[in-house]
Amino acid sequence: LAEGATAGSGLFLQGIPSVPHFRFSSRVMQTQLKATLGVSPAPYEPWNHSCGGGKLLKLQEHECSHLYHCSQLGRTIASHDEVLGQVQDMLLDAGFGYGWHLERTVVNPKAPPNLRSWRADLIGQDPKGNTVLIDVSITCLTGNSAMQSRGMEMRGRVEALLRDVEMRKKRNPRIEAATRAHNASFVPFVVSSNGALGASANA
């Protein structure tokens, strides 16, 4: 409810039903209802969950919420790709700037080897010809890390948690190096998995 009450919340859903990833299958609908009602997504507990890197997690009680946003299950990845496509379409339809390209590697040859390259989700030029780098992030605010964050204790916790994600992106050494190399502006386009927009995405 808090995410849905934020300014601009759910604007990316205007793509329904043209975007396949935003069409609910019966299984996804069942999962979303469980999430809304606070019912565990695991058929029984403890639940053995095969996560990334061959890791096996034994989930029980509140830990089962991991299944709602695990990247291995594809929900966040699918939402990321579709939101990214819509951001590009909006920029093109609005005639804002030019040369918008998806997923381009930006290189800073003067940076240390481990910081030399970074893949921007979207790169282009604004109307004044300045380079703009955009990174789309889908974050789940019902995950354990978010629920344990100090931001959950603050007024306006949704905005605070999204702002935390934005700041982590802005302080990422790879992104800082890429931005310096091209004298570019960086936009962390952060969206919660339930549709709340971060400050930069809503600017």
ABEGO torsion letter per residue (X at the ends): XAAAABBGBGAAAAAOAABAAABBBAAAAAAAAAAAAGBBABABOBBBBBBBGGBBBBBBEAAAAAAAABAAAGAAAAAAAAAAAAAAAAAAAAGBEBGBBBGBBBBBAABBAAAABBBBABBBBBAAGBBBBBBBBBBBAABAAAAABAAAABBGAAAAAAAAAAAAAAABAAAAAAAAAAGBBBBBBBBBAAGBBBAAAAX
